[in-house]
Amino acid sequence: MQKLSVQLTFFEPFRAGLRKEKSRFESYARWCKSNSGLWKPYIPGTLLRSAVLESVEYLLALIGS
């Protein structure tokens, strides 16, 4: 059995992409308006966590094969 340690460090909020009206993309990101009046997309923690776990499972599968 191999031990794998995963550590994530974010220096700024995770950016999902540019804001587009009525796009499917908006269902995957929450939009927050900053003090400067600009809209910034943020991926909710549960979606980010799911993406990280999926990537870790993929890496474990590569190591195991």
C-alpha angles and dihedrals in degrees: 000000000000124000116224122190119198123193127178125197122185120193093186136009113296106261117216102188144284119321114257126177118245095358126143088237091075092068088065098047136048117224121223126185113225126216089261090060096251121131117233126188120226126188110229115245094248093056092046091048091050091050092049093049091049090052092048091050089051092051091048090052090052092049092047095051 
